[in-house]
């Protein structure tokens, strides 16, 4: 049994290949891009406040969501021209949304990161 443990502990470091960015790596990274889901509450707020978010903006939010997760952010405020969005980075879920005018009068609590999209 001791011999088997030694085999695992003596793997060659030459098998280790550090991550280098190139075109194929960006395709690889896009496979792991976080997908943002929308809570029922957020869907209702988007509809009643007539907030429309383009596909391009959703893609940007998902990309920034991945970056926020890498930095250890759990709950974030995403700000864009369309509105202010509270997102659970940990769960990749849009929690609530409000337009910019409404957001101007709010105090945001229980967030540990802010992401500016514009």
C-alpha positions in Angstrom: 0.0 0.0 0.0 2.9 2.4 0.7 4.2 2.0 -2.8 0.9 3.1 -4.3 0.9 6.3 -2.2 4.5 7.1 -3.3 3.5 6.7 -6.9 0.9 9.4 -6.6 3.2 11.7 -4.7 6.0 11.4 -7.2 4.2 12.7 -10.3 6.4 14.7 -12.6 6.0 18.4 -12.6 6.6 18.4 -16.4 2.9 17.4 -16.7 1.9 20.8 -15.3 1.2 23.4 -17.9 0.5 26.9 -16.8 -2.4 28.7 -18.3 -1.5 31.0 -21.1 -4.0 33.2 -22.9 -4.5 32.8 -26.6 -7.5 32.5 -28.9 -8.3 28.9 -28.1 -8.1 29.7 -24.4 -10.7 32.5 -24.8 -13.0 29.9 -26.4 -12.3 27.5 -23.5 -13.0 30.2 -21.0 -16.3 31.1 -22.6 -17.5 27.6 -22.0 -17.2 28.3 -18.2 -18.9 31.7 -18.4 -21.5 32.0 -15.7 -25.1 31.9 -16.8 -27.2 34.5 -15.1 -30.7 33.3 -13.9 -33.5 35.6 -13.0 -35.6 35.2 -9.8 -39.4 35.5 -10.0 -39.1 38.7 -8.0 -36.6 40.2 -10.5 -38.8 39.1 -13.5 -41.8 40.9 -12.0 -39.7 44.1 -11.3 -38.3 44.1 -14.9 -41.8 43.8 -16.3 -43.5 46.4 -14.1 -40.7 48.9 -14.4 -40.4 48.3 -18.2 -36.7 47.7 -18.0 -35.4 46.1 -21.2 -31.9 44.7 -21.3 -30.3 43.9 -24.7 -28.7 40.5 -25.4 -25.3 42.4 -25.6 -25.9 43.8 -22.1 -26.8 40.3 -20.7 -23.6 38.9 -22.2 -21.6 41.7 -20.6 -23.3 41.1 -17.2 -22.5 37.3 -17.4 -18.9 38.0 -18.2 -18.6 40.5 -15.3 -20.4 37.9 -13.1 -17.5 35.5 -13.8 -15.0 38.1 -12.9 -16.8 39.0 -9.7 -16.9 35.4 -8.7 -13.2 35.1 -9.2 -12.6 38.1 -6.9 -14.7 36.5 -4.1 -17.7 38.8 -4.4 -20.9 37.2 -3.1 -23.6 39.9 -3.7 -23.1 42.8 -6.1 -24.7 45.9 -7.4 -24.5 46.1 -11.2 -25.1 49.6 -12.6 -25.9 50.4 -16.2 -27.8 53.0 -18.2 -30.8 50.6 -18.1 -30.9 50.4 -14.3 -29.5 49.0 -11.1 -29.4 45.3 -10.5 -28.7 43.3 -7.3 -27.1 40.0 -8.2 -26.2 37.1 -6.0 -22.8 36.3 -7.5 -22.6 33.2 -5.4 -25.8 31.8 -7.0 -25.6 33.6 -10.3 -29.1 35.0 -9.8 -30.5 38.4 -10.6 -32.4 39.2 -7.3 -34.0 42.5 -8.1 -33.9 45.4 -10.7 -34.8 49.1 -10.7 -34.5 51.9 -13.2 -31.8 54.5 -12.7 -34.2 57.2 -11.5 -35.5 54.9 -8.8 -32.0 53.7 -7.9 -30.8 57.3 -7.3 -32.9 57.5 -4.1 -31.9 54.1 -2.7 -29.3 53.0 -0.2 -27.9 49.6 -1.1 -26.9 47.3 1.8 -25.6 43.8 2.1 -23.5 43.9 -1.0 -19.7 43.5 -1.2 -19.1 44.7 -4.7 -20.2 47.1 -7.4 -19.8 46.6 -11.1 -20.2 49.5 -13.6 -21.4 48.3 -17.0 -21.3 51.5 -18.9 
